[in-house]
Amino acid sequence: MIVVIGGGPSGMMAAIELKKKGKDVTLIERAERLGGVLPQCIHNGFGLHYFGLELTGPEFSEMLEEKIYELGVDVQLNSMVVDVTKEREVIVAGEGGYKRLTPDAVVFAVGAREKPRGAVGIPGKRLPGEYVAGQAQYMTNIQGFKIGTSALIVGSGDIGLIMARRLKLEGVDVKAVIEIMPYAGGISRNINQCLRDFDIPLLTSYGVKTIQGDNRVKEVVVAKVDENGEFIEGTDYTYNVDTVLFSVGLLPEVELLKKAEIPILESTRGPIVDQYFSTPIPGFYAVGNGAAIFDLVDNAVKSSMVVSKAIDRGYKPHGKFIPILPGKDVRVLIPQRINMDYFDEPFTLYVRVAKPSVGAKVIIHDQNKTVFKRTYPALRPAEMVEIEITPSMLEEIKGEIKVEVE
Ligand SMILES: Cc1cc2nc3c(=O)[nH]c(=O)nc-3n(C[C@H](O)[C@H](O)[C@H](O)COP(=O)(O)OP(=O)(O)OC[C@H]3O[C@@H](n4cnc5c(N)ncnc54)[C@H](O)[C@@H]3O)c2cc1C
């Protein structure tokens, strides 16, 4: 029996692919419905790569959900996995009380959580009217609340950009999106379609100094920052708003993985995974945003397809591993190691660069040999570079390999 934890798109895809291969799968979801984040993402832009269609989040989710029920996957809703041990004991708290499962493999498809205000170090206490962007999205799109009348978006991640447009459409006066980095955090499509098309200004190299108010947010003071992130004197500007949204990044949800003693990486803040999305602990896999933050749902679900193949072939994370290390201007790599004993088919290496560049090269090499070199018209941290790594590329590689931007 295989347990998939999390009924978002990645968990659903893992369950579908495993069931198609004849496996006995149980899909466990803590919410009362499947879909993960997707039901609240009512904008389009999902599934362009995977289905070749421009779907909304709910449409993408429903296409997977239909397949789940058509195949007869065992789905347990309103059921939360509260503990997982290294020995593969899975404890589920559900409607009938606690349950103990002992599967042959566990797929963590637990998604991500949003970084809160505390992650950006703004002094003072949190006031009513402050939200993380995904929470604001849930309240607007699922619960039907109007969350404010005038808003400032802090951080230009994709969720913030999507919510800037969404609030504007709801009649909220969206003053601006401010971003502490000298470049936007979200993908170009969202900058064009959510900000430019709706005349919402984007201020880069700006940070929040204070958020003030009594019973609710009343004003937000922002200022320009220098290259060290320090506020530049005389650049203060005050926005009179009753709502602030934070879109300052996502982190893989790793609490359960830590309980199973799965090693967590500093760079991705997710588990160490190899080309089969297997963690170093046999029988434990991590997919989607629970493995690392993917740029698109299409890539998140691809990771689940890889895992189902690995489980089907009886994969074991034993043998000779080659580490893949981030070099100059590379922030995130997925996977972070290759099991050479099972390297008999190509896999996709996902690279998130550290800063934007035009006409730069991505290079993969070991101490002696360059195995990949390609020039990209534009590289942006928000958009992952996908590189196909084939066994023949690494034939003579002995030690570790490094990925760099030149
Ligand atoms: C606001 C927003 C806008 C986006 N816009 C786009 C876009 O335009 N295009 C695009 O391609 N992608 C977009 N994405 C990204 C996309 O939503 C994600 O890639 C995708 O949802 C990741 O799927 P997942 O299954 O890994 O995680 P999730 O969707 O987060 O699902 C994780 C699931 O695991 C469940 N879970 C967690 N812990 C437990 C537990 N202990 N027990 C049981 N269940 C548990 C959760 O309840 C949840 O249902 C957007 C994301 C957000 C937040």
The ligand as an SDF file (V2000), in Angstrom:
LIG
                    3D

 53 58  0  0  0  0  0  0  0  0999 V2000
   -2.0350   32.5040   -5.2710 C   0  0  0  0  0  0  0  0  0  0  0  0
   -1.3880   31.5000   -6.1660 C   0  0  0  0  0  0  0  0  0  0  0  0
   -1.4150   31.6950   -7.5280 C   0  0  0  0  0  0  0  0  0  0  0  0
   -0.8430   30.7450   -8.3760 C   0  0  0  0  0  0  0  0  0  0  0  0
   -0.9000   30.9410   -9.7250 N   0  0  0  0  0  0  0  0  0  0  0  0
   -0.3950   29.9880  -10.5690 C   0  0  0  0  0  0  0  0  0  0  0  0
   -0.5280   30.1150  -11.9970 C   0  0  0  0  0  0  0  0  0  0  0  0
   -1.0980   31.0820  -12.5160 O   0  0  0  0  0  0  0  0  0  0  0  0
   -0.0330   29.1150  -12.7820 N   0  0  0  0  0  0  0  0  0  0  0  0
    0.5860   28.0240  -12.2370 C   0  0  0  0  0  0  0  0  0  0  0  0
    1.0110   27.1340  -12.9830 O   0  0  0  0  0  0  0  0  0  0  0  0
    0.7250   27.8910  -10.8810 N   0  0  0  0  0  0  0  0  0  0  0  0
    0.2610   28.8420  -10.0450 C   0  0  0  0  0  0  0  0  0  0  0  0
    0.3820   28.6950   -8.6740 N   0  0  0  0  0  0  0  0  0  0  0  0
    1.1510   27.5700   -8.1620 C   0  0  0  0  0  0  0  0  0  0  0  0
    0.3280   26.3170   -7.9290 C   0  0  0  0  0  0  0  0  0  0  0  0
   -0.8230   26.6220   -7.1970 O   0  0  0  0  0  0  0  0  0  0  0  0
    1.1850   25.3210   -7.2050 C   0  0  0  0  0  0  0  0  0  0  0  0
    2.2540   24.9690   -8.0610 O   0  0  0  0  0  0  0  0  0  0  0  0
    0.4360   24.0260   -6.8370 C   0  0  0  0  0  0  0  0  0  0  0  0
   -0.7240   24.3120   -6.0840 O   0  0  0  0  0  0  0  0  0  0  0  0
    1.3560   23.1270   -6.0220 C   0  0  0  0  0  0  0  0  0  0  0  0
    0.6490   21.9390   -5.7760 O   0  0  0  0  0  0  0  0  0  0  0  0
    0.9490   21.0030   -4.5310 P   0  0  0  0  0  0  0  0  0  0  0  0
    0.0050   19.8660   -4.6640 O   0  0  0  0  0  0  0  0  0  0  0  0
    2.3990   20.7280   -4.4650 O   0  0  0  0  0  0  0  0  0  0  0  0
    0.5980   21.8810   -3.2360 O   0  0  0  0  0  0  0  0  0  0  0  0
   -0.8110   22.4450   -2.7100 P   0  0  0  0  0  0  0  0  0  0  0  0
   -1.6820   22.8990   -3.8110 O   0  0  0  0  0  0  0  0  0  0  0  0
   -0.4390   23.4420   -1.6630 O   0  0  0  0  0  0  0  0  0  0  0  0
   -1.4940   21.1720   -1.9990 O   0  0  0  0  0  0  0  0  0  0  0  0
   -0.9860   20.6160   -0.7960 C   0  0  0  0  0  0  0  0  0  0  0  0
   -2.1180   19.8670   -0.1240 C   0  0  0  0  0  0  0  0  0  0  0  0
   -1.6010   19.1000    0.9650 O   0  0  0  0  0  0  0  0  0  0  0  0
   -2.5340   19.1340    2.0300 C   0  0  0  0  0  0  0  0  0  0  0  0
   -1.8190   18.8050    3.2800 N   0  0  0  0  0  0  0  0  0  0  0  0
   -0.7340   19.4220    3.8050 C   0  0  0  0  0  0  0  0  0  0  0  0
   -0.3540   18.8440    4.9510 N   0  0  0  0  0  0  0  0  0  0  0  0
   -1.2010   17.7990    5.1590 C   0  0  0  0  0  0  0  0  0  0  0  0
   -1.3100   16.8070    6.1910 C   0  0  0  0  0  0  0  0  0  0  0  0
   -0.4550   16.7860    7.2310 N   0  0  0  0  0  0  0  0  0  0  0  0
   -2.2920   15.8940    6.1080 N   0  0  0  0  0  0  0  0  0  0  0  0
   -3.1670   15.9120    5.0450 C   0  0  0  0  0  0  0  0  0  0  0  0
   -3.1090   16.8290    4.0480 N   0  0  0  0  0  0  0  0  0  0  0  0
   -2.1370   17.7700    4.0930 C   0  0  0  0  0  0  0  0  0  0  0  0
   -3.0590   20.5660    1.9930 C   0  0  0  0  0  0  0  0  0  0  0  0
   -4.2720   20.7150    2.6780 O   0  0  0  0  0  0  0  0  0  0  0  0
   -3.1830   20.7920    0.4770 C   0  0  0  0  0  0  0  0  0  0  0  0
   -4.4500   20.3970    0.0020 O   0  0  0  0  0  0  0  0  0  0  0  0
   -0.1950   29.6170   -7.8200 C   0  0  0  0  0  0  0  0  0  0  0  0
   -0.1480   29.4370   -6.4210 C   0  0  0  0  0  0  0  0  0  0  0  0
   -0.7360   30.3790   -5.6010 C   0  0  0  0  0  0  0  0  0  0  0  0
   -0.6840   30.1610   -4.0930 C   0  0  0  0  0  0  0  0  0  0  0  0
  1  2  1  0
  2  3  1  0
  2 52  2  0
  3  4  2  0
  4  5  1  0
  4 50  1  0
  5  6  2  0
  6  7  1  0
  6 13  1  0
  7  8  2  0
  7  9  1  0
  9 10  1  0
 10 11  2  0
 10 12  1  0
 12 13  2  0
 13 14  1  0
 14 15  1  0
 14 50  1  0
 15 16  1  0
 16 17  1  0
 16 18  1  0
 18 19  1  0
 18 20  1  0
 20 21  1  0
 20 22  1  0
 22 23  1  0
 23 24  1  0
 24 25  2  0
 24 26  1  0
 24 27  1  0
 27 28  1  0
 28 29  2  0
 28 30  1  0
 28 31  1  0
 31 32  1  0
 32 33  1  0
 33 34  1  0
 33 48  1  0
 34 35  1  0
 35 36  1  0
 35 46  1  0
 36 37  1  0
 36 45  1  0
 37 38  2  0
 38 39  1  0
 39 40  1  0
 39 45  2  0
 40 41  1  0
 40 42  2  0
 42 43  1  0
 43 44  2  0
 44 45  1  0
 46 47  1  0
 46 48  1  0
 48 49  1  0
 50 51  2  0
 51 52  1  0
 52 53  1  0
M  END
$$$$
